[in-house]
Amino acid sequence: MPEGSDRRQQVLDAALAIADEKGLDAVTMRAVAARVGVTAMALYPHVRSKEDLLDGLVGRLLAELSLSGQDRPWTDRLREIARSALEAAGRHPAVMPLVFTRPAVTPEAVRVVEAIYQALLDAGVPDGEVARVERMVSTFVLGYAVSGGRFAARDPEQRRALLAGEDLPAHRRLAARLQAPHSAKAEFEAALDDLTGLIEAIAGRS
C-alpha cells in the first residue's frame, strides 16, 4: 500500500468500488482489506472503524463535487455544485444516501458547505440566514440526487386505481399534464431556477 494519506485514499477508493459493484451492505472492513490486498488489521491505521470508513466514503463522494472559484456569479457556482451532486449520485447510487445519515465531519464536506456559504453571502443573504438557507439548498439538492425513481414518470391512472371508487379531483383535473412526457433533468433545472429565485427573495428581505 502507498504511504500516509495515500493509503487512506486507496482504502476509500476500494470501499467505493465495492459499493458501486455490490451495494453498501457489501462494504466491510474484511472486504475492503481483501480488495486492497492486506489483512483487515492492516486497515486500522488508516480507517479507525467501520464508522470512520463510512464517514470517509461521504468525503470521497463529496470530493467529486465541482467547486469553482469566486470569479463566477453565485448562481453559476450553486448550479455547478447541484449538477455535480446529481452526476455523482448517478455514478454512485448506493453511496449517495450516506450523505443524509452521516455527519459532515470530513474536510471535503466542510469545503462544500464553505462554497455554498460564500455563494449565499455573495447573493446578499443576511449572515443570520446563511446557515438555514444552506440547509435548505443542500436538502433539496441531495434529496433530488438520492431520489432515483422517485421523480420518474408515473401513469396517473395507475395511482387513481389504488383508490378505486374515491373521487380524486386534482388528479382528474391534471390528468393530461401528468401524462405528458417527463424529463427529470429539465425538472431539476426548473427547480434550480425556483431555488435561486427564492434565495434572491430572501436576500431582498434584508
C-alpha angles and dihedrals in degrees: 000000000000121000131271119328090005088064092053090049090052090051092050092047089053092049091049092050091052091049092049092050103037109010134261095288089065092061105101131148089248094050093047092048090051091050091051092043101243138100120275090247090058090065096062097081086059104034114025097203145341087277091054089048091054092047088050090052090056089052091046090053095045090050086070092062115105115243113182127194128270094260092085126077114272091242091057092049094051092046091050091053092046095048093046090051090054090049092048090052089053091053096043109025094157094055102040095079088064090076088071096048104038125070117248094250102134127095089240092056091050091051091053092049090046091053091051092046091053093047090052092048089050088051089059098252108158115254092244092056100044099089092047093048091047089056090050093050094045093047091052095046097043092041091054091045095054096038095089107172094007090098097037117124114275131192105244089209089063090054092047090050089061088067098037111180095023120109111240103183096173091054090046093050093047097040096111093048094044090054093050119109110281130211116193090195093053090047090051091052091048090050090052088054089053092046094052089047089053091050090051090050091051090049090048092056089068 
